[in-house]
Amino acid sequence: LSYTTQWKDLKDYLSSVGRVLRCEVPQGANGKGKGYATVLFETAEEAERAVGVFNGREYMGRCLRVRHDKFA
């Protein structure tokens, strides 16, 4: 992700494929994003759709790498 990505903007962007329950964009001590996010969709089907639709797509000048969380 772009280091200027805000959680609300990302949530709005991803909500086109399903209901986003939580969207976290961790920030460093400088207040900028760390370049990744964790997003929780309401259903597994919505999460699967998000991977298919958004993986490899450009967002805010950066190519997204979308995958299932291996610890979920």
Helices and strands as residue ranges (DSSP letters): H 7-14, E 20-24, E 38-41, H 44-54, E 58-59, E 62-63
